[in-house]
Amino acid sequence: MDPSHVQRSSSINPETEHETEIGFRPSRTGPLFGFWYPAARSSQVRAGKMKAQVLLGQPLVLCRTPQGRIAALRDICPHRGMPLSFGRFDGDRVECAYHGWQFDLHGRCKQIPSLVNGTLEPEKIGVKAYPCQEQDGYIWVYMVDARDPNRPRPDVPRLPVPSKPHTLLHISTMLNCTIDDGIVGLMDPAHGPFVHHSAWWRTRKSIHEKAKTFEPIPGGFRMVAHTPSRNSGPYKLLGLAGSGPLTTTIDFVLPNLRYEFVQCGKWWVSTRATVTPITEHECRIDFCAAWNCFRWVPFAKTLFRLFAAAFLNQDKRAMERQAVGLRYKPALMLLDDADTPAKWYYKLKAAYLIAAETGQPLDHPLKGPVTLRWRS
């Protein structure tokens, strides 16, 4: 089915006999290749050590040399399929635990202990090495698109940080969901008063109508700078502490990046959330935040961490409960303005796949500024 197709029909609910408009019916696909993904926190791979990590269904082993260099290899020995991460890393080579085959950090086989000299050149054998780079406290791995392996690599995503000094925070949690369900949940604007119901964030009594303007950006869309919702406690706190207009800007960029930048005078908070597919039905949310305000408040980072962790756990619980229903493969509905960003995501993803297949420029589904209205 064409992911950009909009179907309008009526169905009768046998219990209520009310008509229900069925809107956009997404065609779900797997993760996008040709992008950088955060594989692990930098702190999880110490010097001289290695770590196994599945990413987009691919088994990786991450290695760090004693000098601090990071490498990522396919975590499968080509000899008998033994994961290399069960073996040994001497800081220069990875040795398979089964037969002692050794690979350098470019994936080239350097030694096969069982060989009689001259019978075979080990360097003709290798494992796949992935481009990797550290940024913002994460090890990013570039997952090459096999349809266009020579495509120039984009820059590694960076958390916008306009000034120093600042405080940096990282939080992660696992989700039992597909990549599409996780990302649609990430950008959904209407679940706040129900999933994140709390005195310090949102309550059902605070629901009111909102109007936000969106514009296209390369590979994504932006909710342009606007005054943050008046029913969110943290925004109110920043507005009281700062001097000048309080604004927030929210971007979504393929394949899985949600940025939010909040500013009030000289004070700012910059956040990035990514939903990274580990397997077909398991994703990880990585939340990274930097800020230059309230740094003088005792335990400010601890408090921020507690609030952010509680927020992510609420999303995690909602996704786990939704997964119970999704096991039955129900038809889903995306209706009206509150669900339009989700429609844009599916259309953007489909447009990217078409562009990658044909070599043509991406046909962006959002052609210009659009104002959406919803209640939350």
Buried (B, 14 or more C-beta within 10 A) or exposed (E): EEBBEEEEEEEEEEEEEEEEEBBBBBEEBEBBBBBBBBBBBBEBBEEBEBBBBBBBEBBBBBBBBEEEEBBBBBBBBBBEEBBBBEBEBEBEBBBBBBBBBBBBBEBBBBBBEEEEEEEEEBEEBBBBBBBBBBBBBBBBBBBBBEEEEEEEEEEBBEBBBEEEEBBBBBBBBEBBBBBBBBBBBBBBBBBBBEBBBBEBBBBEEBBEEBEBEBEBEEBBBBBBBBEBBEBBEBBBBBBEBBEEEBBBBBBBBBBBBBBBBBBBBEBBBBBBBBBBBBEEBBBBBBBBBBBBBBEEEEEBBEEBBEBBBEBBEBBBEBBEEBBEEBEEEEEBBBEEBBBBBBBBBBBBBBBBBBEBEEEEEBBBBBEEEBEBEBEB
